[in-house]
Amino acid sequence: MKSANRSMTTHRKLVILAFVLVLFASGCEANKSDSEVQPVFTRMAAQLRGIVTYEDGCMKINADAPNGGNTLVWPLDQYSVEIKSDRVVFEDLTSSDTSGEWIFGTHITIGGGETGTGPPHITPDFPHLPIPDHCTGKLWIIGDAN
């Protein structure tokens, strides 16, 4: 009887071990070459609402706020941007046929994310619309302008 129980226990252990190995092996994939890797596009998802202004090269939202509002950062790998006297016209390069404009002095809602304060906090390899050094306030990197 002891031999039968020991045999059953050993058998169970082997079945469990085989099951674990099958689970482990099913989660592994062969390495893919770079040509097979598909890019994934993500966008920052926070929202910012307020009055958009443009003065002395600084595009901001809520410039009159006690904290100085947010200086807007346009990623040039995502947007084509043209600043006119009373508005900014933009085209989203990652979406087909997505363009728009904001008239300065109007209320807007945009997606994106907040980062450090002032232009020094933007890494040099991040392509963006130039921001003068005198622009103050927290930086808002635009993720979704529409």
Secondary structure, DSSP 8 states (H G I E B T S, - for coil): -HHHHHHHHHHHHHHHHHHHHHHHHHT------GGG---------EEEEEEEEEETTEEEESTTSTT--EEEE-BTTTEEEEE-SSEEEEEETTSTTEEEEEETTSEEEEEEEEEEESGGGS-TTS-B----TT--SEEEEEEE--
